[in-house]
């Protein structure tokens, strides 16, 4: 399960999305997330699904990697789906005690589940097609107006990117520690809930020690290279919007016009 988590991983490729400005990708990712949670019917949500699917194809990232990113939240999706089935209004199709299943509940369950899946895929597109260095530069440029309020924008962007970058490293370290403990006879898959939690203690302690050691080594490496924050620092690659970025922006605006039309013309899918 741990090896299936792809959060924070970057996969180099020669695609339109890889060449796009990282600031544009971050803004569009936030924009799509807003559309996901403001869609009111299956038609507008379907348009968002089609747009995300088109972005996945344009990224030239293998589909199996996107499916792999969904494995980590599969239990959450199933739990949310089952829970929403019992919260619908209308005539019950099936009822047992306080539990009742309605057509509206089934539609709500499907609607919410699709939202969660598309949300994960949207964020995966951003991390798969944007390197940590590009993310740092983009976040710093987007938050630059806050520097006038004496907010340490560069340090904040660097902290977020380093945290995102070290997620795959820590997951790999966790997998190695768990394999080592199992080779020594540790049983982490049997027993009750409390027994499984106790079995994780031999994993968590060396994992925390390894994380602090990596943080200390990184801080030492940055200090030895005379890193003193963002004051007076320049960038080797200056971010500029190109023709590809304006073409993507124009396509998204047309997409948004269709989204608004579908949201207005068709009734809401979820009725509480």
C-alpha positions in Angstrom: 0.0 0.0 0.0 2.8 2.4 0.9 4.5 1.9 -2.5 1.2 2.9 -4.2 1.3 6.4 -2.8 2.6 8.7 -5.6 2.1 12.1 -3.8 4.9 14.5 -4.5 6.5 12.4 -7.3 7.6 14.1 -10.6 7.7 12.2 -13.8 9.7 13.9 -16.6 8.2 13.8 -20.1 7.9 15.9 -23.2 4.3 17.2 -23.1 2.4 20.4 -23.3 1.7 20.4 -19.6 5.4 19.8 -18.7 6.3 22.9 -20.8 3.5 25.0 -19.4 4.2 27.8 -16.8 4.1 26.3 -13.3 2.2 29.4 -12.1 -0.5 28.7 -14.7 -0.7 25.1 -13.6 -1.1 25.9 -9.9 -3.8 28.5 -10.6 -5.7 26.2 -13.0 -5.5 23.3 -10.4 -7.1 25.5 -7.8 -9.7 26.6 -10.4 -10.6 23.0 -11.3 -10.9 22.1 -7.6 -13.4 25.0 -7.2 -15.3 23.7 -10.2 -15.4 20.2 -8.8 -17.1 21.4 -5.6 -19.4 23.9 -7.2 -20.8 21.6 -9.9 -24.5 21.0 -9.3 -25.4 18.2 -11.7 -23.9 15.3 -13.5 -23.6 17.2 -16.8 -21.4 19.9 -15.4 -19.4 17.4 -13.4 -19.1 15.2 -16.5 -17.6 18.2 -18.3 -15.0 18.5 -15.5 -14.3 14.8 -15.8 -13.7 15.2 -19.5 -11.4 18.1 -19.0 -9.3 16.3 -16.4 -9.2 13.2 -18.7 -8.0 15.4 -21.5 -5.3 16.8 -19.3 -4.2 13.3 -18.3 -3.8 12.4 -22.0 -1.9 15.6 -22.7 0.5 15.0 -19.8 1.8 11.8 -21.5 2.0 10.2 -18.1 1.1 6.4 -18.2 -2.5 5.9 -17.0 -1.3 3.2 -14.6 0.5 5.9 -12.5 -2.8 7.8 -12.1 -4.6 4.6 -11.2 -1.8 3.9 -8.7 -2.4 7.3 -7.1 -6.0 6.3 -6.5 -5.2 3.1 -4.6 -4.3 5.0 -1.4 -7.7 6.6 -1.2 -9.8 3.6 -2.4 -10.9 2.8 1.1 -11.9 6.4 1.7 -13.9 6.4 -1.6 -15.7 3.2 -0.7 -16.5 4.4 2.9 -17.8 7.7 1.6 -20.0 6.0 -1.0 -21.6 3.6 1.4 -22.1 6.4 4.0 -23.8 8.7 1.5 -26.2 6.0 0.2 -28.1 6.2 3.5 -28.4 10.0 3.5 -30.8 10.4 0.6 -34.4 11.8 0.7 -37.4 10.4 -1.1 -39.2 7.0 -1.3 -36.9 4.2 0.0 -35.9 1.5 -2.4 -34.8 -0.7 0.6 -35.1 -0.2 4.3 -33.9 -2.1 7.4 -34.5 -0.3 10.7 -32.9 3.1 10.6 -31.0 2.3 7.4 -32.8 3.3 4.2 -31.6 3.4 0.6 -33.2 5.8 -1.8 -32.6 6.7 -5.5 -31.4 10.2 -4.4 -29.0 8.6 -1.9 -27.5 6.4 -4.7 -27.1 9.5 -6.9 -25.5 11.4 -4.0 -23.1 8.6 -3.4 -22.0 8.4 -7.0 -21.7 12.2 -7.2 -19.5 12.5 -4.1 -17.3 9.6 -5.1 -16.6 11.0 -8.5 -15.7 14.4 -6.9 -13.1 12.7 -4.7 -11.6 10.7 -7.5 -11.3 13.7 -9.8 -9.8 15.8 -7.0 -7.0 13.3 -6.5 -6.4 13.0 -10.3 -6.3 16.8 -10.6 -3.6 17.2 -7.9 -1.7 14.3 -9.4 -1.5 16.0 -12.8 0.1 19.0 -11.1 2.8 17.0 -9.2 3.5 14.6 -12.0 4.2 17.4 -14.5 5.9 20.0 -12.3 9.3 19.5 -10.7 9.9 20.6 -7.1 12.1 23.5 -8.3 9.4 24.8 -10.6 6.8 24.5 -7.7 9.1 26.5 -5.5 9.6 29.3 -8.1 5.9 29.4 -8.9 4.7 29.5 -5.3 7.2 32.3 -4.5 6.1 34.3 -7.5 2.4 33.9 -6.7 2.9 34.9 -3.1 5.3 37.7 -3.8 2.8 40.5 -3.0 2.8 39.2 0.6 6.4 40.1 0.9 5.4 43.7 1.2 3.7 42.7 4.5 7.0 41.2 5.7 5.9 37.6 5.1 8.9 35.3 4.4 7.6 34.2 1.0 10.7 32.5 -0.2 11.2 30.5 3.0 7.5 29.5 3.0 7.6 28.3 -0.6 10.9 26.4 0.1 9.3 24.8 3.2 6.2 23.6 1.3 8.2 22.2 -1.6 10.8 20.4 0.6 7.9 18.8 2.5 6.3 17.7 -0.7 9.6 16.5 -2.1 10.3 14.3 1.0 7.0 12.5 1.0 8.2 9.8 -1.5 11.5 9.6 0.4 9.8 9.0 3.7 7.4 6.5 2.2 10.3 4.6 0.7 12.1 4.7 4.1 8.9 3.4 5.8 8.6 0.5 3.3 12.3 -0.5 3.9 11.9 -0.4 7.7 8.7 -2.5 7.6 10.4 -5.0 5.4 13.4 -5.2 7.8 11.1 -5.7 10.8 9.1 -8.4 9.0 12.4 -10.1 8.1 13.2 -10.1 11.9 9.8 -11.9 12.6 7.6 -8.9 13.3 3.9 -9.6 12.6 2.1 -6.5 11.5 -0.9 -7.9 9.6 -2.6 -10.2 12.2 -4.3 -9.6 15.5 -6.7 -6.9 16.6 -6.6 -3.1 16.1 -4.6 -2.4 19.3 -2.1 -5.2 18.5 -1.5 -3.8 15.0 -1.0 -0.3 16.5 1.6 -1.7 18.9 3.3 -3.5 16.0 3.8 -0.1 14.3 6.0 1.2 17.2 9.2 -0.5 15.9 8.5 1.2 12.6 7.6 4.7 13.8 10.6 5.2 16.1 13.4 4.5 13.4 11.2 6.5 10.9 11.2 9.6 13.1 15.0 9.2 13.8 15.6 8.9 10.0 13.4 11.9 9.3 15.2 14.1 11.8 18.6 12.9 10.5 17.6 13.8 6.9 16.4 17.2 8.0 19.7 17.9 9.9 21.7 16.8 6.9 19.7 19.0 4.6 20.1 22.0 6.9 23.9 21.4 7.1 24.2 21.1 3.3 22.2 24.4 2.9 24.4 26.2 5.4 27.6 24.9 3.9 26.5 26.4 0.6 25.9 29.8 2.3 22.1 29.7 2.0 20.6 32.6 3.8 17.0 32.7 2.6 15.5 34.6 -0.3 17.0 38.0 0.3 19.0 39.1 -2.7 18.6 35.8 -4.5 18.1 35.7 -8.2 16.6 32.9 -10.4 18.4 31.1 -13.2 15.1 30.5 -15.0 12.7 33.4 -15.3 9.1 32.4 -15.5 7.3 33.9 -18.5 4.0 33.1 -20.0 4.3 31.7 -23.6 2.0 30.9 -26.4 1.2 27.5 -25.0 0.1 29.1 -21.7 -2.2 31.6 -23.4 -3.6 28.8 -25.6 -4.3 26.7 -22.4 -5.9 29.7 -20.7 -8.2 30.4 -23.7 -9.3 26.7 -23.8 -10.0 26.8 -20.1 -12.2 29.9 -20.5 -14.2 28.2 -23.2 -14.5 25.2 -21.0 -15.7 27.4 -18.1 -18.4 29.0 -20.3 -19.8 25.5 -21.1 -19.6 24.6 -17.4 -21.7 27.6 -16.4 -24.2 26.9 -19.1 -24.6 23.3 -17.9 -24.9 24.3 -14.3 -27.7 26.8 -15.2 -29.6 24.7 -17.7 -29.9 21.5 -15.7 -31.2 21.0 -12.1 -29.0 20.0 -9.2 -28.2 16.4 -8.8 -27.9 16.4 -5.0 -31.1 17.1 -3.0 -30.6 17.2 0.7 
